[in-house]
C-alpha cells in the first residue's frame, strides 16, 4: 500500500487559486485526457479548475529524470502507456507535480504557461478500455435485490466466498456528460404468452466505483493479494446503467447481457492510489461470516485494504432544470460497504490465470448502504417500483424517465487530511430511438 509523504501534507497549498477548495486541491492531482480547440488529445493533470498539459511539461525541462518518463508516457491520446509503467514513475511524477504547483515554488511563472482553464478543453475518456468487468461487491445491494426475488433466501450461498462478477461491454463505456439513450429490449410480463421488443420501462442507475488496471499480468500467472494494489492505476466513479425489465427476462441462465451493455458512464479523472492513501482503512467482516480463502486474505490486506469514500446520487428532472431547481440528493452511501475489496477483485479475477491489461476497467457493482436512503439504485429505493420516491417539485419516480439527469459524486474525508473528490459522473437520458 502507498505510504504517506510530503504530497499529503495538509499544511501545504497550491498557488493555483481555484485549488483552494473543492474536489481537486494540491493533494489530489488526478490524471485525465483533454483536447483543446486546435490540439490533439493528450494527458493532463487537474488542479482546481485548471488542467496542466503533460505533453508540454515533458518538453519543458522542468522535470527530473525519474518523473520525465511518466510525463512522456502521458503525452498521448490515452493514458494506457502511463498505466503500464506502474507506481514508481507515477509516484515520481506526482511528487514533481506537487513541487511545481505548491505555493512558493520558483517555477510558478513557467508552469502557469502550461495551464489551461477547464472550460477551454474537452475532457475525454482517459484510456482505451480493452475489457470491462463489473463485480457485485456491495453486500447490501446484493441482499436488497435478492430480497425482491427471493424473500426467504436473498443472499446466494456463494456470495461470502468469492467476488462475483460478469464480463461487461467495453465499447459502450462513455465519459461523463455523454447522453444515454433509452434502450430497447425484449420485455415479457408475467401473464403474456410471448415477449415483445420495446423500450425499457425500468431504466435504472447503479452507484459504483471504477478501478483502472495499471500493469497487467501474463496469461496463466495469477496476481497475489499483496501484489494486487500494484496493478491498480487509479479509481473513478461508474454508473452501470441497467434496464431492469430486460434483465429480468434475459438473465437466466447466463446472467446480464443487453440489459447492461447499452451504456456505462464514468467520471473522467483517474484518482490515483497515492491520492487515496490517507483514506485507506482496515478490511472487516462480521465474525460469524466465513474467513476468505487464503488466496484472498493476508494480514497486510486486512490492515489497509479498505477505502473510505463518501458516495452520492443526485437527480434533476427536465422540469426541475427548467425551473432552476438544484439537483436532489436521493442516496448517500460509502465504499466502506464493499464486502470484497478492489485488491480481492483483482486477485480473484486473475486466480484462474486470466490476464489483465493496462486500461482494463473493473466496476465494484452497486455500493448500497444498510439504511434507508443509502440504496445505490432506484430498484432498491423504490422497492422494485412499488414505493415511488417523491422529488421536491412533486414529481415521482420509480425508475429513470426521459430527460432525467443522474449525477454521481464522491469525496474522501478524514480528520488531519485534506479532502479530495472525484468530480462529476453525469448523464442525461434521451428518449428511445424509433426502432427500424
Number of C-alpha atoms within 10 A of each C-alpha: 17 16 9 13 10 12 21 21 14 13 9 17 20 21 17 19 14 14 21 15 14 15 25 24 25 31 27 28 29 27 25 27 29 26 18 15 8 7 9 11 20 24 29 31 24 26 28 22 18 23 26 26 24 27 19 19 22 20 13 13 10 16 18 12 12 15 21 23 19 26 27 18 22 26 25 19 20 23 26 24 20 27 28 20 19 20 23 13 20 23 19 20 21 25 17 18 24 22 19 21 24 19 17 13 14 12 14 16 9 13 19 15 12 16 21 17 13 17 11 13 18 12 24 22 20 26 23 16 20 14 17 22 20 23 23 23 30 25 22 22 27 19 19 22 19 16 16 14 12 13 12 9 11 15 19 11 8 9 15 18 14 17 23 18 19 16 15 23 20 18 15 14 22 20 21 26 19 17 17 22 17 24 23 21 21 19 23 18 12 9 6 9 8 10 13 13 12 16 22 21 19 20 23 24 25 24 29 30 26 25 29 28 27 27 23 21 17 14 12 12 13 21 28 19 23 19 15 21 24 20 25 27 28 23 25 26 29 31 31 26 21 26 27 21 20 27 21 17 17 19 13 9 6 8 14 20 16 20 25 20 20 20 23 25 25 26 29 28 29 26 26 23 23 25 23 24 17 22 19 18 16 16 20 15 16 7 7 6 9 10 13 15 10 8 14 23 19 15 11 13 22 15 14 16 24 23 22 20 22 16 25 20 26 17 21 21 25 16 13 19 14 9 10 10 14 13 18 17 15 19 22 23 22 23 24 20 24 26 22 27 23 27 25 26 27 25 25 23 21 22 17 13 16 15 16 23 20 27 28 24 27 25 28 28 28 29 30 34 22 15 10 11 15 22 27 30 26 23 25 24 24 16 17 18 15 11 14 16 18 12 17 12 12 8 12 12 17 22 21 21 19 16 18 18 23 21 23 29 22 23 17 23 16 11 7 11 15 21 22 24 24 25 20 19 25 25 24 23 19 16 14 15 11 8 8 3
